[in-house]
Amino acid sequence: MNKQANIVYVLSGYAKCATSNNDKYKLGNKHSIGLLTTDKNYQENLKQLKSFIKGLGWESIMFCTVEEVEDINSLSNNVLISSFIRAQENGQSLVVNDQPITVH
């Protein structure tokens, strides 16, 4: 297998909950998000990636950082590990922090 195929790009940022029929998140709250994707052309495909997130009930999507992860063993968080595996299987996976972002 091509080593490049194992790379998962982690785009971190935030988004606002846009659906009121979600038991876990309150409409209008902003949450930290992480989009894990195997798309090495993620920069050219941001519109498509944001469409994927919007389809899951989020809007005002902003990415702040990108990290390349080649080795699943470098991840220590179980949620990120399972999301890494989903991204490798499905091409992308979204992680949302359950706690909303608060402004102090």
Summary of the structure (lengths in Angstrom):
residues: 104
radius of gyration: 13.9
end to end distance: 47.6
largest distance: 47.6
contacts: 269
relative contact order: 0.29
helix: 29%
strand: 38%
